[in-house]
């Protein structure tokens, strides 16, 4: 479905954007692949790697609706990956986080509608479920905006959906490169926030593949959640540096012990498919389907039990030390 199509990625110079572009160019022949971001240095560096004829590099900020609308002319599919994502930075700079993550989401929606884009998928986070930090709260607001945008579309063809997943192995600013940097500096211990802490775990390629599949699955209005494993922070440290002492430093501002992707409060809206969950909208649509099973690939989902919660601490699948190392190797080869 991506051959001879025009695709735009906001925040396209990030970890996801790099892997997405690599994957699309390997598997498909897009007409245009537009990287939309505000950092000219990152765009220059990315252009040294991806300089195919279909590639376009647009400098712009999701806060700038006029520029975004201009960039979306003749675009078929949009992936909204731009966000301020660092939890502590958001706590200390709340207004900036709101401008990018909420107002930016609204600008993406309005620009897509103005250009009659076919499909839009917004990337979300487990921190948007029952948020306890500002970053998660802004992403929850963003998710609600994209779900409601399907009503705003009216009789236009544009469809909006959301993909929500957990920590990406080895992404910039995440714990794995941080631990590796400390080990390269010959640290005598690894700092962990709390020995009880767990996280959902996914590779960049798995995230990209899930997004691509959901462009085929979507009706518009779904929040897609993959079934993925969890890790214990203590197991991660042991896998990377066996026998290295751990020092508990306490939970950072706005951090949870365990992450949630499908809250129990949404269990009456949640459908379980073979390899993912779908959280249906809380609102009804007036001009499009309100049925999300089967999806557009004719995959059928079943309702989960009342009170069901998809929680990293209660996940039935935890990675072993060997599996954690394997995931890290996959990440290095991506």
CORMO-V75104 format. One record per pair of residues at least 24 apart in sequence whose ideal C-beta (glycine too) atoms are under 6 Angstrom apart, sorted by the first residue. I is the first residue (numbers start at 1). J is the second residue. Records with the same first field share a line. If there is no record, write none. Layout:
I: J / J
This chain:
2: 28 / 30
3: 28 / 29
4: 31
5: 30 / 76
6: 31 / 32 / 74 / 75 / 76
7: 33 / 77
8: 34 / 36 / 75 / 78
9: 79 / 81
10: 36 / 62 / 80 / 81 / 82
11: 37 / 81 / 82
12: 36 / 37
13: 37 / 39 / 42 / 43 / 46
15: 171 / 172 / 204
16: 81
19: 204 / 208 / 334
20: 208
21: 50
23: 208
30: 54
32: 56
34: 58
36: 60 / 71
62: 104 / 107
63: 99 / 104
65: 107
68: 107 / 111
69: 111 / 114
72: 111 / 115
73: 115
75: 117
76: 118
77: 119
78: 112 / 117 / 120
79: 121
80: 108 / 122
81: 123
87: 133 / 135 / 254
88: 252 / 253
90: 134 / 135
91: 134 / 253 / 254
94: 134
97: 134 / 138
98: 138
101: 138 / 142
102: 138 / 141
105: 142 / 145
106: 145
109: 149
112: 158
113: 158
116: 156
117: 158
119: 159 / 215
120: 160
121: 161 / 163 / 211
122: 146 / 162
123: 163
124: 162 / 164
126: 166 / 200 / 259 / 261
129: 260 / 261 / 263
130: 260 / 263
132: 256
133: 254
147: 221 / 281
150: 220 / 221 / 285
151: 285
154: 287
155: 287
159: 220
160: 220
161: 218 / 220 / 222
162: 223
163: 211 / 214 / 224
164: 223 / 225 / 261
165: 202 / 207 / 226
166: 200 / 202
167: 199
168: 202 / 204
169: 203 / 327 / 331
170: 331
179: 240
183: 241
189: 245 / 247
190: 237 / 244 / 246
191: 247 / 249
192: 233 / 246 / 248
193: 251
194: 251
195: 234
196: 257
197: 233 / 257
198: 230 / 232 / 258 / 312 / 313
199: 231 / 259 / 312
200: 228 / 230 / 259 / 312
201: 229 / 231
202: 228
203: 330 / 331
204: 334
205: 334
216: 297
217: 295 / 296 / 297
219: 289 / 292
221: 281
222: 278 / 292
223: 279
224: 276
225: 261 / 262 / 277
226: 276
227: 275 / 276
229: 317 / 319
230: 312 / 315 / 318
231: 319
235: 321
236: 324
239: 321 / 324 / 325
258: 311 / 312 / 313
259: 312
260: 311
261: 310
262: 310
264: 307 / 309
267: 304 / 306 / 307 / 308
270: 304
271: 301
272: 301 / 302 / 304
273: 299 / 301
